[in-house]
Amino acid sequence: MIIPAHGRTLTLQEWQPVIDEMLQANQIILSTHENSDGDGLGCEVALALALRSLGKEVSIFNPTDVPANYQFFRDIYDIRIFRDRDEEAIQEICLADLFIVVDANRHDRIGKIWPHVEFARELGKLRIACVDHHLEPEDFADVMVCESYASSTGELVSDLLIALESATGTELISPDSASALYAAIMTDTGSFRFPKTTPYVYRLAGWLVEKGANPEMVYDHIYNSLSPEALKLLGLALTSIKLLDGGLISWLFISREMLEETGSKLFDTDIIIRYLLSVPTVKVAVLLVEMQDGRAKVSFRSRGRIPVNELAKQYDGGGHMNAAGCLLQMSAEKAQRVIYDDVRRFTRDQVDALESPLFNRKVN
C-alpha cells in the first residue's frame, strides 16, 4: 500500500505499480462506491476513456444507480448498473484481468459487486487495484494508492493519467476526460472551497480547462438540473429543518413518506445538505434519510476545523473533515435517538476546543 507524505504529488515511480497492473491487463473493470458521487463517477469515466485509448477492453459496473444530476457522465461512457443475478456481468468479472476501485477504500463500499470480485480473484486470474483519498484504508487490493491529503480522488487520478502518459508516450486526457476529472475535483472540494483545495488543485483545474474541460457544462449539469420531484422535496425539507443548541447544529430528517409524497429518489437528498450550513451560526449539519430497505443514511457537514469524519467513524462511517457520513442498520426513528446526544456532545466539545485560548494562542 502506498501512503505518501503530506503535501506532495506522487512520482512516476510511486505510480508504477498501478501503471504496471493497467498495462499488463487486457480486460479491465472499473467501479466506485454505492450512492456514487461526482468524484467516483468522474474518476472511473476518465480512467475508462484513457485505458480504452490504450487498446484495453474497459467496462464500468456500479452497485447503485447514477444520480440524475450526474447522468451526463453516461453520455461520455457507458456506466452499467450491476443487478442481482446479472449473469452477463458476473461472467465478465470472472473473465477480467483487473478490477479497479476508485474513491472507496473498503471492500464493502462496492456493495453487492464485491462477492463476485472476491470469487473471481480466488479463481486466480483477477487482480484488484484501488485509488482513493479517504482516511484509514482497508488493505483489500493487490495494489492500493491511498493519499489521504489529496482534495479528491479526481486529483489523484489526474496525476495518475499524467504519469501514464509519461510511461506510454500517449496523450490520454481528452476534452471529455478533462471534464470528467474537473467534475470530480469540483464536487469533492465543494466547488473549490474546502480546506484541502491547495494552490496545486487550482492549478490542476486550470490545466484541465486548457485540456478541454468545460466548467460551465459541468456546473450546469450538476447544480442546475433539479428534477421537479427534487425541487418539491427541497421545499418540503426546508420547512422541516431544526436548529439545536443555540443554532450550532442544523438537523433534518427526511422520511420515506416525504420521498413518496414528492416522488423523489434517495439521490435527490444529496443537494439538500448544502442548505443546512447556510445559517452562519451553524457549525455542524446533520441530514438523516430513511431508506427503503429499512436502513438510515446519515450525512454530516461542518464548518471550519470541525472533523465530522471522527463523528461518522463512531458508526463505522467515514469521509473527510468537513463532509462525512454513515449507514446505520436500524430504523430511522431509532437512528435519530442513537446519534442525537452524540452529535450535540461532539459539537459542543469541538466548539469549546476551538474557542479555547490554548488552541488559538499565537506561536512566537
N, C-alpha and C positions, 0 to 999 in steps of 0.2 A: 504494500500500500504506500502511495506517495502522498505525504502530507507536508508541503513545502512551508518555508518560513513566511512570516507575515510580510506583506507589503511588496511582493515582487512577482514578476511574471515567470511562469515555468519556462525552462530552457528546452531546446530541441532534444537534448539528452534525456531530460526528465519525461518528456512526452513519448520517447522512443518505444517503451513497452506497449503503449496503446497503439502507436502507429504500426508497430510490427504485427500486432494482432489484426488490425484492419487490412493491412496489405496482404497478409497470408490467407485471409478468408475470402471465399468466393460468394457464399450466400450469407447475408447479414440481416439481422432483425433488430429494429430499434424500438424502445418503449420508454414510457415515463410513468409517473405515479398516478394513482387514482385521482379523480376530480382534477384533471390536468389544468395547467395554467399557461400563461404566455411564455414563461421561461422553459418549461419542459417541452411544450409543443414547438416553440421556435428552434430549440436546440436539435430536436430529432429531425425536423424538416431540413434544417441547414446541413446536418450531417448526412442525411439521406441523399440530398442533391449532390454533395461533394463526392460521396462514395460511388454513386451511380456514374458520375463523370469519369471515375477511375475504372469503370467496367464491371463494378460489382452488382450482384442482384440484391436489391435492398427493399425490404418491406418494413412498414411501421404497424405494430399492433399495440393498441392501448386498451387498458382494462375498463375504462368508462368513456361515455360519450364526450365529444368535443363541445364545450360550451358555445352558445350561439354567437357570442362576440369574437370567437376565435375560429369560426367556420372558414374564414378566408384562407387559413392555412391549408385547407383541403383543396383549394383551387390551385395551390402550388405543388402539393404532393398528396398522394393517396394515403389517407390515415384510416386504417381499418380498426373497427372496434371488435375486440375479442368477445365472442359469445360463448356461453356454456355449450359444451359438446360440439364445438366448431371443428369438425374432423379435418377440414382442409387446412385450417390454421395450425392445428396440433401437429399434423404431418409436416407442415412447413417448418415448425420449430424443431422437430426431430431431425430434419434434413439440413438445418442451418449449421454453419461453421462458427458463427459468432453472434452473440446476443448482447447488445449494448443498452445499458440503462442510463438515462440522463435525468438529472435533477431529483434523484432519490438515492438514499444511501443505506436503505434496509430492504431486504428481500420482500417483506410483506407489503411494501408500498406499491408493488405492481399487481397486488391482489390475486385474482383467480388465474392469472397467467403463470405465476411462479411455479406451481406444482408441475406443470408441463415443461418448463425450463429446467427444473431440477431433474426431472426424469430423463430429459434429453442429454443433460450433462452426464448422468450416470451411465448412459449408453456408451460414453467415451469419446464422442465427437465434438459436442458443443462446448465452446469456451464463452466465458462471461466477462465483459468489461463494464466499468462504471465510471462516469464522470459526474461530479456533484460538488456542491459548495456548502452543505449543511454540517452542523456540528455532530460529533460522536458517531462516525460511520461504523456500520457493521461490516466486517470483513467477509462478505459473501461472494465477491467476484474474484476471478483469477487475476485480473489486473484492475486496479482501482486508483483513480486520481481524485482526491477529495481536498480541495483548497477552501477551508472554512472562512478565509478572509476575503474571498472574492465577492463582488457585489451580486453575482448571479452565475448560474451555470452557463448562461449565454456569454459572459466574459471569458470563461474557461474554454468553451467550445470555439470561440473566435480565435483564441490563442492556439488551440489545437489545430485548427484548419490552417492557420498561418504556418505552423510547424510542418504540417502535412504537405503544404505547397512547397516548402523548402526541401523536404525529403524526396518529393516526387518530381519536382520541376514542372508541375502542372498548376495552372490557375484554377482554383476551386471555389472561389467566392463570387458568385454571380449576383446580379441585382436582386433576384428572388431570395437567395440565401442571405444576402446582406440585410434585406428587410426582415427576414425571419429572426436573425440574430439581434437586430435593432429592437424588435418587439420583445425578445427575451430579456434583454438588458433593461429596456424602458419599464416593463411591467414589474420586474423584481426589484428595481430601485425606486419604485413609487414615482415614476416619471422623473428620475434623476435627482431625487431629493433626500433619500435615506443616507444615513451616516457612512455607509461603505461606498458611496459614489465618489471615488477618488478622482484626482485630475486625470489619471490614466483612463478611467472609464469614460470621461468626457471626450478625451482624445480618440478613444476607440470608437465611440458613437459617431464622431465626426468622420473618421476614416471609413466607417461602414456607409455613411452617406456618400462619400466620394466613390465608393464601390457600387453605388446604385440604390441603396436603401431609400425608401420613400416614407419619411416620417409622417407626412400628412395622411397618407393612406392608412398606415399602421394605427395611428392615433384615432382616426375616424372609425375604423372597424372596431377597435377595442372599446373605446369610451363613448362613441356616439351612435351606438347601434342597439339601444334598448328595444326589446320587443314590447308591444302593448301590454302583455301579461306582466313583464318585469316592471314596467312603469306603474301598473296598478299595485304590485307588491310593494314597490318603493313607497308609494303614497300611504299604504296601509301601515307599513313598518315605521315610517317617520312619526306617526301618531302614537306609536307604542313604545318609544324609547324612554327609558327611565334613567334619571341621574341620581347617583348614590354618593354618600359621604361628601356632601357639600359641593358636588359637581366634579369630584376627582375621577369618578367612574361613570361611563355610559354603558347601559345594559339593554340588550334587545333579545327577545325570544321570538322566533318565528315558528309557528306550529304547522303541522300538516294541514290543518283546516285553512290557514292563511294561504298556503300554497295552492290548495284545491280551489278555494274561493276565487283566486285571481287567475287560475290556470297556468301558474308559473312553475318552473323547474328548480331543482336544487342549485344548479349553477347560476340561476338568476339572483341568488342571495349574495354572490361574491362582491358585487359592486356596492352593496348597501353599507358594508362596514366602513367605507370611506367617510360616510356622513357621521359616524359615531365619534370621530375625532375632531369634528368641525367646531365644537364648543371649546373656546380657549382654555377653560379650567380643566378639561378632561385630560387625565394622564394615561388612563388605561381604558380601552374599549373592549367589550365582550359581546359577541354575536353567537347565540346558541340556536341551532336549527334542528327541528325534529325531522328525522329521515324516515322514508317509507319502510325501511327494514327494521325499525324499532330502535336504531342507534341514535345518538345525539352527536352532531357535528359542532364543535366549538372553535371559534376563531378569536384570537387575541390580537390587538394592536396597541401600540404605546407611542408616547411622545418622548423625545429626548433620549436619555440614557437609562431607560427602564427596560430591563431584559425580560420580556414576556415569554421568551423561549424557555426560561427557567420555570416559569409557571406551567407552561404546556408540558414540560418534562415530568412534572409530578403525575401526569395522567398518561404517560407513555407517548406523548406527542413530541413535537419539536418545531424547528423553524429558525427564525432569526431574532435578533434583539428586539426589533420593532414590529415584527409580524410572525405569528406562530399559530399553532392550532393542534387539535387532537380529536380523536373519535372515541366516544365513550360507549361501552357496551351496556347501556342501560337506557331506560326511558328518559325522554327529555325532561319530564317533571322531576324525576329523581336526580338527573344531572344538575338541574338548577340548584337543588338543595345541597348537592355534594360540593359544587365549586363556589357557591355564594360566599361563604365565610373565608375560604382560601383566597379568593380574589380580593376581597376587602382587606384582609390581613397583609397580603403581598403588596398591594398598592400603598397602604399606609406605611409599611416598613420601607419601601423604596423611596417614597416622597420624603420621609423623615431623614433617610440616609443622604439624599441629595441636598437637603436643606441644612445638614449639619455643618458646623464650622470646620470640622476635621476634613470633610470631603471637599469643601470649597476653598480651603486655605491655599494661598499662593506659595509657590516654592521659589525662594530667592536664588 
